[in-house]
Amino acid sequence: MKTRISLFALCGLFSYAASFAQPKELGRFFPAAAVTSGGAANVRYLVAGYVTPLAEDFGALANSAWYNTGENHKKFGFDLSVSVNTIFVSSTSNYFNIDNTKLTGVSYLGTLSGSIPAPTAYGPESDIPSFTYNGGPNAGLGFNGTGGGNISKDVPIGSLVVPTLQGGIGLVKNTDLRFRFTPAVTISGTELKSWGVGIQHDIKQHFPGIKLAPFSMSVLVAYSKLTVTTSLGG
């Protein structure tokens, strides 16, 4: 039975990845719900814009590096490893545009520092988005949303290291069952975690002309699930 195991500093890496950032008060977007109708949609829209860059980057990690080789295991052979992936904090993801036509009973005025776009989880804490009510009992009143998550403060080198446990086991007919798991990471009040399963099949065996050639060729079909949970605590 062929076995490959490359576990290293597993506990330390998981602890390191889960320790970033104190929760941001995303509940400051909640006053956008204090309108006659459409309030819940307002909050969902604003919170989604805030966390989307982080979720997209984390989601990209969940779908990358599924395999290291096209060679499959013999029956019941397996490998188990920890891959260390990196999210680079990009300045182009520091802000998101708020379209007032997608808000009901509320208008976005810009940030208190004069910026037109609103900060995301990657943006600076000093930029605070400002809103006003258009009608109803609160007409003319305003409220402030949450500032940026300023992840670079928690990650001085501008990147976040995220470990992923992954492996595979040989089944039959040169087919591997592959799996992966990324533990929960909390960043700017948003918890992200993912897992996935996949099937990797040797297709070279189906072509007599290249069956004995000295290289491997496989096809991989995989499913990944990313779960994003955002704290709305004030």
C-alpha positions as CSV (number, residue, x, y, z in Angstrom):
1,M,0.0,0.0,0.0
2,K,1.4,3.4,-1.0
3,T,1.3,6.0,1.6
4,R,2.4,9.6,1.6
5,I,2.0,11.8,4.7
6,S,3.4,15.4,5.0
7,L,1.9,16.9,8.1
8,F,3.8,19.8,9.6
9,A,3.1,22.2,12.4
10,L,-0.6,21.4,12.0
11,C,-1.9,22.6,15.3
12,G,0.3,25.8,15.2
13,L,-0.9,26.7,11.7
14,F,-4.5,26.2,12.5
15,S,-4.2,28.3,15.6
16,Y,-2.3,31.0,13.7
17,A,-4.9,31.3,11.0
18,A,-7.9,31.5,13.3
19,S,-6.5,34.3,15.4
20,F,-6.7,37.3,13.1
21,A,-8.7,40.4,13.8
22,Q,-11.2,41.5,16.4
23,P,-14.8,41.5,15.2
24,K,-16.0,44.7,13.5
25,E,-19.3,46.2,14.5
26,L,-21.3,45.3,11.3
27,G,-24.4,45.9,13.4
28,R,-23.8,49.6,12.6
29,F,-25.4,48.9,9.2
30,F,-28.6,47.7,11.0
31,P,-30.3,51.1,11.2
32,A,-30.7,50.8,7.4
33,A,-33.5,48.4,8.3
34,A,-35.5,51.1,10.2
35,V,-37.7,51.9,7.2
36,T,-41.3,51.1,6.2
37,S,-40.3,48.3,3.9
38,G,-37.2,46.9,2.3
39,G,-35.1,47.2,5.5
40,A,-33.8,43.7,5.6
41,A,-32.7,44.0,1.9
42,N,-30.9,47.2,2.8
43,V,-28.8,45.5,5.4
44,R,-28.1,42.5,3.3
45,Y,-26.9,44.7,0.4
46,L,-24.6,46.8,2.6
47,V,-23.1,43.8,4.5
48,A,-22.6,41.9,1.3
49,G,-20.6,44.8,-0.2
50,Y,-18.5,45.0,2.9
51,V,-17.5,41.3,3.1
52,T,-17.5,40.3,-0.6
53,P,-13.8,40.9,-1.3
54,L,-12.8,38.7,1.6
55,A,-15.3,36.0,0.7
56,E,-14.1,36.0,-3.0
57,D,-10.4,35.7,-2.0
58,F,-11.2,32.9,0.5
59,G,-13.4,31.2,-2.0
60,A,-10.6,31.2,-4.6
61,L,-8.4,29.4,-2.1
62,A,-11.2,26.8,-1.6
63,N,-11.0,25.9,-5.3
64,S,-7.2,26.0,-5.8
65,A,-4.4,23.4,-5.4
66,W,-6.8,20.4,-5.3
67,Y,-4.0,18.1,-6.5
68,N,-0.2,18.0,-6.8
69,T,0.1,15.3,-9.5
70,G,-2.0,13.6,-12.2
71,E,-0.8,10.2,-10.8
72,N,-3.5,8.3,-8.9
73,H,-3.0,5.9,-6.0
74,K,-3.2,2.2,-6.0
75,K,-6.3,0.7,-4.3
76,F,-6.4,2.0,-0.7
77,G,-3.2,4.0,-1.1
78,F,-3.6,7.5,0.3
79,D,-1.9,10.8,0.9
80,L,-2.5,13.5,3.5
81,S,-1.0,16.9,3.5
82,V,-1.3,20.5,4.7
83,S,-1.1,23.2,2.1
84,V,-0.5,26.7,3.2
85,N,-2.3,29.2,0.9
86,T,-2.1,33.0,1.1
87,I,-4.6,35.8,0.7
88,F,-3.0,39.0,-0.4
89,V,-4.7,42.1,0.7
90,S,-5.1,44.2,-2.4
91,S,-5.7,48.0,-2.3
92,T,-8.1,47.6,-5.2
93,S,-10.5,45.8,-2.8
94,N,-10.5,48.5,-0.1
95,Y,-13.8,50.0,-1.2
96,F,-17.1,49.1,-2.8
97,N,-19.6,51.3,-4.6
98,I,-23.0,51.8,-3.1
99,D,-25.9,52.2,-5.6
100,N,-28.6,54.3,-3.9
101,T,-31.2,52.9,-6.3
102,K,-30.7,49.5,-4.5
103,L,-31.5,51.0,-1.1
104,T,-35.1,51.7,0.1
105,G,-35.8,54.7,2.2
106,V,-32.1,55.3,2.8
107,S,-29.5,57.2,0.9
108,Y,-25.7,56.9,1.1
109,L,-23.9,60.2,1.4
110,G,-20.3,59.1,1.2
111,T,-17.8,58.6,4.0
112,L,-17.0,61.2,6.7
113,S,-13.5,61.6,5.2
114,G,-15.0,62.6,1.8
115,S,-14.6,59.3,0.0
116,I,-17.4,58.4,-2.4
117,P,-17.0,54.5,-2.3
118,A,-17.6,52.8,1.1
119,P,-14.8,50.8,2.8
120,T,-14.8,47.0,2.8
121,A,-13.3,44.6,5.3
122,Y,-10.0,45.5,3.6
123,G,-10.5,49.2,3.8
124,P,-9.2,51.7,6.4
125,E,-10.9,52.1,9.8
126,S,-10.8,55.8,9.5
127,D,-13.4,55.9,6.6
128,I,-16.9,55.8,8.1
129,P,-19.8,55.6,5.7
130,S,-22.7,58.0,6.3
131,F,-26.4,57.6,5.5
132,T,-29.6,59.5,5.8
133,Y,-33.3,58.5,5.9
134,N,-35.4,59.8,2.9
135,G,-38.8,59.5,4.4
136,G,-41.0,58.2,7.2
137,P,-40.7,59.2,10.9
138,N,-36.8,59.3,10.6
139,A,-36.8,61.5,7.5
140,G,-33.8,63.8,7.6
141,L,-32.0,61.9,10.3
142,G,-28.7,60.2,9.6
143,F,-26.6,57.3,10.9
144,N,-23.1,56.0,10.3
145,G,-22.1,52.5,9.2
146,T,-19.0,50.6,10.1
147,G,-15.5,51.7,9.0
148,G,-13.1,49.4,7.1
149,G,-11.8,46.2,8.7
150,N,-8.2,47.3,8.1
151,I,-6.9,43.8,7.8
152,S,-3.4,45.1,7.0
153,K,-3.2,46.2,10.7
154,D,-3.5,42.5,11.7
155,V,-1.5,41.3,8.8
156,P,1.5,43.6,8.6
157,I,3.0,41.9,5.6
158,G,-0.2,42.5,3.6
159,S,-1.2,38.8,3.4
160,L,-3.1,36.2,5.3
161,V,-1.8,32.6,5.6
162,V,-4.6,30.0,5.6
163,P,-3.8,26.3,6.0
164,T,-5.8,23.6,4.3
165,L,-5.9,19.9,5.2
166,Q,-6.3,17.8,2.1
167,G,-5.7,14.3,0.9
168,G,-6.9,11.4,-1.3
169,I,-7.5,7.7,-1.2
170,G,-7.3,5.2,-4.0
171,L,-10.5,3.4,-4.9
172,V,-10.8,1.2,-8.0
173,K,-9.8,1.5,-11.6
174,N,-7.2,4.2,-11.0
175,T,-9.7,6.5,-9.3
176,D,-9.1,8.6,-6.2
177,L,-11.5,10.1,-3.8
178,R,-10.1,13.5,-2.8
179,F,-11.1,15.7,0.1
180,R,-10.0,19.0,1.7
181,F,-10.9,21.1,4.8
182,T,-10.1,24.6,5.8
183,P,-10.8,25.5,9.4
184,A,-12.8,28.5,10.5
185,V,-10.9,31.8,10.1
186,T,-12.4,34.9,11.7
187,I,-11.5,38.2,10.0
188,S,-13.2,41.5,10.7
189,G,-16.2,39.9,12.4
190,T,-16.7,37.5,9.5
191,E,-16.1,33.7,9.9
192,L,-15.1,31.8,6.8
193,K,-14.6,28.1,6.5
194,S,-14.7,25.6,3.6
195,W,-14.7,21.9,2.8
196,G,-14.8,19.9,-0.4
197,V,-14.8,16.5,-2.0
198,G,-13.7,15.4,-5.5
199,I,-13.1,12.4,-7.8
200,Q,-9.8,12.2,-9.7
201,H,-9.7,9.6,-12.5
202,D,-6.9,8.4,-14.7
203,I,-7.9,8.8,-18.3
204,K,-4.7,7.7,-19.9
205,Q,-5.7,4.1,-19.3
206,H,-8.5,4.5,-21.8
207,F,-6.2,5.3,-24.7
208,P,-4.2,2.3,-25.8
209,G,-1.7,4.4,-27.8
210,I,-0.4,6.2,-24.7
211,K,-1.4,3.8,-21.9
212,L,2.3,2.9,-21.3
213,A,3.7,6.4,-21.9
214,P,5.9,7.7,-18.9
215,F,3.5,10.4,-17.7
216,S,0.2,10.7,-15.8
217,M,-3.0,12.2,-17.1
218,S,-6.1,12.5,-15.0
219,V,-9.4,14.5,-14.9
220,L,-10.7,15.9,-11.6
221,V,-14.3,16.8,-10.7
222,A,-14.7,18.5,-7.3
223,Y,-17.3,20.2,-5.2
224,S,-16.4,22.9,-2.7
225,K,-18.6,24.6,-0.1
226,L,-17.7,28.0,1.4
227,T,-19.6,29.1,4.5
228,V,-19.5,32.8,5.5
229,T,-21.0,33.9,8.8
230,T,-21.0,37.6,9.6
231,S,-21.5,39.0,13.1
232,L,-24.0,41.8,13.4
233,G,-23.3,42.4,17.0
234,G,-23.1,46.1,18.0
